[in-house]
Amino acid sequence: MTIAIEKNVPPPVTKYRTLYPFRQMAVDDSFVVLLADSRCETLVGLQSTLTGAGRSALGSGAVRTRQLPDGTGFRVWRVA
C-alpha cells in the first residue's frame, strides 16, 4: 500500500466555542458571571473555569477575575 503525500492542503478551520466572550473583548473590557447562572457549584470552581477559559482563548495572564462584593459571582477583565 502506498500513501500519497499532498502539499498545500490547508487544515480545517477550528471553531472556537465558549460561553464567555474573551475574543470579542478589547483590553480593559469586563463582564460579570454569577454563580447561580453558571454550571459550577462553588465560587472556587467558577473562578477556575473562568481563568481556564480565558487562558485557552487568550493565553496565560490575559484575564483577571475578582469576586463581586456580595459574593455571588465574579467580574472578569481582559488585561492583555
FENCOR-V823797 format. One record per backbone hydrogen bond with DSSP energy under -0.5 kcal/mol. NH is the residue of the N-H (numbers start at 1). CO is the residue of the C=O. If there is no record, write none. Layout:
nh->(NH:NH)
co->(CO:CO)
This chain:
nh->(4:6:10:15:16:17:22:24:25:25:28:29:31:33:35:36:37:38:46:47:48:49:50:51:52:53:54:55:56:57:58:59:59:62:64:66:68:71:74:75:76:77:78:79:79:80)
co->(2:4:8:13:14:15:20:21:21:22:78:26:76:74:72:72:34:35:42:43:44:45:46:47:48:49:50:51:52:53:54:54:55:59:77:75:73:68:33:66:31:64:29:62:77:62)
